[in-house]
Amino acid sequence: MIDDDTRDTDERTMNYGKEHVNVYRTYATPLTGVREIPESEFTGKPNTLLGMEVRAQVEGEEFLPSFRDGDNSKVVATDSMKNFILHHAGEYEGATVEGFLHYVGSAFLDTYDQMEAVRMSADELPFDERPVPDGEGGFEPSDLVYRVTDDESAHGEYYLTRENGDIVIEDQRSGVTGIELVKVKDNSFVGYVHDEYTTLPERENRTLYIGLDIFWTYDDPEAALGETPEEYVPAEQVRDIAQVVFHEKDVNSIQDLIYRIGLRVLERYPQLTEVSFEANNQTWLGVRTDDLEGDAKVLREPPRPTGFQQFSMDHGDLEAEGGARAEAGAEAE
């Protein structure tokens, strides 16, 4: 048994924090000037209503007595941490989820010396502008009334530490989570292993329903702050890339689909280091197909368990794909 007083602290897990801190800011700084891409209409947002569900996790050796001895003299109550987050939402002058996380995480380290590192993460709480009459017989988005939605949302995460008195970004991740897409035809799943355990029939043309979370990291983690908008990657655009590639490609598996999405994301955003995925298969099962005309089907929800896929890619995959295309073109000539 290792004595607590001599144990290598680098091997110890020790942190605490506050999660599910829902914060809402009205009339935040608009996000403007982002790079436009052909797969998306998104060019920015007014941030009239910016909502986030925030998680703060702090670390520091001075918290050890609170675990070992019941000594709370260095502990910042998690209720105080919640209030700290809420207060700083009013001070934040930026326009992105990631920017807020970096801002409030840095403020924690600046305020409390006993905090050696902080991991801040958040999911944006999405709202939809509601259409209202424009006075000329048409409709326009309201700048006052919004609908709460369960749609996909932006995700951000920063891990910050102190080094020689300066705050350093040790890790950064952005993302879009909760994407759900259904493509009614032109999806196949064939050629997989068939043995004594196989009962799934091959399908040349299936209705495919997927859930998808997409994450990415930047070469320069400060690009995620949004302070240089043309280098910022909006979650809305990545979501749109996913649905456009799904529309365009006749894929042979979900693995094939997420690879194609990853290539497109890396092509559009050379400032990214990596893009990664977690997908799950929620494909409905056919009830009636053969006796209906054309591509018509009657489908039902699938039972549990469901399949999932995880995958990460970088620019090496994009370069390899480009080389393969060039080789194929040369052979065709």
DACORUR-V780851 format. One record per run of one state. SS is the DSSP state (helix for helix, strand for strand, loop for the rest). FROM is the first residue (numbers start at 1). LEN is the number of residues. Records with the same first field share a line. If there is no record, write none. Layout:
SS: FROM-LEN + FROM-LEN
This chain:
loop: 1-8 + 12-4 + 27-4 + 32-13 + 46-3 + 60-1 + 69-9 + 90-7 + 112-5 + 126-1 + 134-5 + 149-4 + 164-2 + 184-5 + 190-13 + 204-4 + 219-2 + 226-3 + 232-3 + 249-5 + 269-3 + 282-3 + 289-9 + 301-7 + 333-1
helix: 9-3 + 61-8 + 78-12 + 97-15 + 221-5 + 229-3 + 235-14 + 254-15 + 315-18
strand: 16-11 + 31-1 + 45-1 + 49-11 + 117-9 + 127-7 + 139-10 + 153-11 + 166-18 + 189-1 + 203-1 + 208-11 + 272-10 + 285-4 + 298-3 + 308-7
